[in-house]
């Protein structure tokens, strides 16, 4: 069995430019940083794939993210040189877990805990993954404590609830022929007032994906905001109204920006 211990941690560089800035708020686009992290995991997967005769998932399967837990410690600035690292931290017959770090000059700006499932592209059903292969090749890095994904509550139908209706656009759809998982976060941002997102920054993002959204589906987003002395928490539930299913639950913890 090939030894992949020297490939446990995989890293790629990125430079923050003006394309990382959201036009509406002037803040860093968190979704773009997450997208870059997924580019790193894709490159890591490919590098591992080239070393192995057997594979972690089937040829007809695609990786689909089921959950995120993201902590933002400091937003990068235009001109920053970033290193984004990833490693596989856990796995079983159905799920693989990855951990990412976004670093600038050795300083941790953001970390991302992500859980993946393998889905058959044709049937859209979950497939088994070969997590034993990850362990047998010494690719798994279980040295880091992995926090549990907390259960996210559906937004209740109460006073103060806001509702945002939407039909997916062509550029919301990815190569897997469903709404890209990062679009969900952008929808949650769009459901909030511009003056709020201009004066607050996310410090924690939790996402639990449910049923996928296809190009022809209509959706609506229910949003509820709760405030305390130190932070604001927004809850978002994205409903697929065409299929009467829940596509995603999101909880974002925000902090007011003091400049």
Protein Blocks (a to p, Z undefined) as FASTA:
>chain_A
ZZfklmmpccddddddfklpcfklopacfklmmmmmmmmmmmmmmmmmmmpmbdfbdfkb
ccddfbdcdddfbdcdehiacddddddfbdcfkbccddddddeehiafbdcddddddddf
klopacdddfklmmmnomacckbccddddddddddddehiacddddddfklpcfkopacf
klmmmmmmmmpcfklmmmcccfbdcdddfddddfklccdddddddddfkbccdddddddf
knopafbdcddddddddZZ
